[in-house]
Amino acid sequence: MSDLPGDDRLRIRPYALTGGRVRSSVDLAIETLVRATPRALEVERLAGERARILELCRRPQSIAELSAHLGLALGVVRVLVGDMVTENLLVAHHSPVGDDRPDLRLLERVLDGLQAL
C-alpha cells in the first residue's frame, strides 16, 4: 500500500496499457460511437480498462466520452478500443465525413485541455 493520499489503485502508464503502441489498426474518430457486441457480454474476465470500456459500452459511447469517463488520453482509448473492435468485443459506428466537420486536431486539443482541468 502507498502512503500517498487519494486513490489507492495502481497507476499504470499509458504506454503500458497499449503495449507501447500509439496507433490502432482501426481508424477511430473521436465522434465514432462504439458499443459492446453480444460476444463481449459472454466474456467472463477482462482486466482493468478493458472491463471498464465494456461496461460503459453496454450503451453506445463515443471515443471522446470513453476518454473522459476513463480519465485516459484520447490516443490510449483509441488503441484499446481499436483492439477490442478487432477482437469483436466492440462494434464501431462511423459517422459520415462531411465538409462542415470541425478540424480533428482542434477537437483533440480541446478535449486534452478539458481533461487537464
Buried (B, 14 or more C-beta within 10 A) or exposed (E): EEEEEEEEEEEEEBEEBBEEBEEBEBEBBBBBBBBBBEEBEEBEEBEEBBEBBBEBBEEBBBBBBBBBBBEBBBBBBBBBBBBBBEEEBBBBEEEEEEEEEEEEEEBBEEBEEEBEE
